């Protein structure tokens, strides 16, 4: 049930015309972006619940206009999705880590953070724990966001559609940096982001069935303990820069129902 490490074994490069490369006998994957094309990859397997870790080192220097993504997504027009997106910056400005959750094709559940380290200087671990009760986003083992199942108040939750792990590095200078006011500087290209140490302790979905014979895995009913809740609060107090659940202007008819479930 646990998949480790090797990008050749677990991933396909899906686009980029040679700009994505699997290196070091499958231990490292590099995505690059230039004016001609972006690049991306996705997992060969589909997963339905699990704990997924990926180490990323983001585009260094002036990465304004670029977006590096790492997310889970299902197929179809009413897809589910769990997002990490890293919005590029001008040299010296912090990256913005953008998170979102889609269920049944509907998102608009953004929370955004600054990081407490330079994500371009070294690899850091970005994790998604996804079980039927909650989704927990973590950075280097520190939870930054919890999105709970709110089906009891009529909010769909991603739990029926298997998802693939997907990543891309692309140009979004119409919105990514300061609302699109700062454009990509193509003299800095190619922009490159690197991935390593993939690990999926997860249920693989194949031919309409799950590889998990029982729900006894550690993450299937995992929730935040008191120490983890304190860490989550520390991140949200000090590093959160946007939370849709406090954006009254955006939701004049009232905040989304799941915002009470926190």
N, C-alpha and C positions, 0 to 999 in steps of 0.2 A: 504493500500500500504506500510505502514511502518511496519517493523518487529523489535521487540525489544527483546534482552536479552536472552531468554531461549534456551539453547543449546539442551535440550531434544526435544523441539518443532521444531526447525529449522535445526538441523544437525543430520547426521548419522556418527558414527565412522566406518570408512571403512577398516581399517587394523591396525595391531599391536598386536593382540593376547593378549588383556587385558592391553596393555601398554598405551592406551588412556582411560581417565576416565572423565565422566561428574559428577561434584561434586556440593555440596551446592544447591540441588534442581534445578539444571540446570543453575545456575548462573556462574559457572566456568568450564572450560575444561582444562585438563592437558594432554599434550603429553609427552611421555618419550621414550628414546632410550637407548638400551644397545647393547652389541655385537651381540646378537641373532636377534634382530629385531628393526626396526624403527616403527613409528605409524603415523596415519593421520585421517582426517575427512573431510566431505564435506557437503554442504548445500543440504537439501531436494529439495529446489526450484531452478529453473533456472531463471536468471535475464537477461533482455535486457535493459540496461541503468539504472543509479541510482547513489546514493551516499551511499557508504558502509563504515562503521566504525567498527574497531575491536581494542580492547585494548590487548596488548601483554606484557608479562614480559618474557624476554629471559633467556636462560640457563646461570646461574651465574658461576663464577670461571673460570677454564680452560675449555673452550668450543671449543678448536681448533678441526677442522675436522668436526664439526657439521654444519648443515644448518637448520634453522627454516624458513618455508615458509608460506605465506598467499597470495593467488592469485585468480584470476578469470580465468576460462578456459572452452572452449566449447569442444564438442566431435569431433572425426573424424581426418582424416589425414591432412586436411587444416584448422586446429583449429585456434582460436583466444585466446589470453591470455594476462593478465595484472598482472605483478609480483611485489611483495615485497619478497625479500629473504634476510635473515640475516646470514651473514657468521661468524662463531664462531672465537674465538681468544684465544691466550695465556693469562693467567691472567694478567691484567694490560694493555693489548693492547686494542685498540678500536675495537668494532664490525664494520664490513662493511655492510652497507645497499645497496643491489644490486637491481636495478629496470630494468625491460625490458618490451617491448610490442611486441607481436606476432600478425601478421595478415596473414590469409591464410597459416598458418603453417610456416611462416618465421619470425624470431626474429632478433637477432644481433643488438638490439637497446638499449644497456646497458648504464645506467648511475649509478655511484656508489658514495656513500657518507659516511663520518663519521657522527656520531650524536653528538649533543652538550650537551649530558647528558649520564648517565650510564643506558642503556636500560635493565639492569638486576636488578636494585635496586627497581624498581616500575613499575606499568603498565603505558604505554603510548599509545595514540590513533594513529593508522595508517589508513588513509582514502584513498579511491579511488573514485573520482568523474568521471563518465563516461557518456558522452552524445554524440550526433551525431557530434558535432564539435571538441571535445577535451577530453583528459584524464588528470586529475590533481591528482598527488600523494601528499598527505599532511601528516605531522607528528605533532600531537598536534595542529592541525589547521593552521600550517604554511606550505604553499605550497613549495615543494622541486623540483617538476618537472612538466612541462606541455608538453604533446604530442598532437600536433594539427592534425586534419584531413587534409591530403595532397592529397586527391583524385584528386584534380584539376591538379596535376602534375603526376598522374598515380600511386600513392602509395595506395595500399588497406588499408582501415581503419576498425577496428573492429566495425561493426554496424548491421550486419545481423544475427549473431549467438548468441543465448542465452548462458550464461555461469553460471556455478556453482562456489560458493565460496569454495575453497579447501585449506587445510593446512596440513603440514607434518613437522615432525622432523626426520632428517635422517643423515646418515654418508656419507660425501662426502670428506673424507680426501685425496682423490686423486687430489683434486683441490681447496678445499674451503679456506684453510688457507695458506697464502704465496705461492700460486700456487701449493699446495700439499706437500710443504717441511715439514710442521708440521702436524703430524698424531694425530688421536684421542687417548687420554690416557684412556683406558678402566678401569683403576683403579678408575677413577672419576665417572664412570657410576653408576646408571642410570642418564642420562642427562634429565632435565625436563624443558619444556617451558609451560607457562600458558596463557590462553585466557579468557577474560571476556568482558561484556558490548558491545556485538554485536548489531549493529543497521543497518538495510538496509532500506533506504528511496528509493525504487527502484520499477521498473516494473517487476512483476513476469510473466514469460512466461509459459503458460499452454495450452496444446492441440492446439498449433499453433497460440495462440493469446496472446496479452499483457493485463495485468491487468490495464494498464494506459488507461483511456478512453479519456484523452486529454493530450496535451503536456504542460499543464499550471503549472506543478510542478516547484518549484524554481530552481531545478538543471538542468532542461532540456535545458536551454539556458545559463546556468551559465558560466561566464568567469571571469578572474582575474581582479579585480579593481586595481587602482594605488597603494594602500597600499599593496595588495597581491603581486603585481609585484615587489615591493621593497623588501618584505620579501623573495620572490623567488630568487631575485638577491643576497641578503645577504647570503642565504644558498649556492647558486652556487659559489659565490666568496670565501666563507670561508670553506666549508665542502665538496664540490664535489671533488672526487679524480680520476674519470674517466668519460669521455664523448665520446661516439662513434663518435659524430659529429665533433670531433677535431682530430680523430685518422687517420692521413694521411697515416701512414704505413700500417694500416689494409685495407685501401681502396685506393690502388694506382691508380685505374682507375677513382677516383673521389669520393667525399663523397656522401652518400645516398641523394636522391633528397629531402627528407623531412627535411634535415638539414638546408635548406634555409628558411624554414617556421617557424622561431622562433622569 
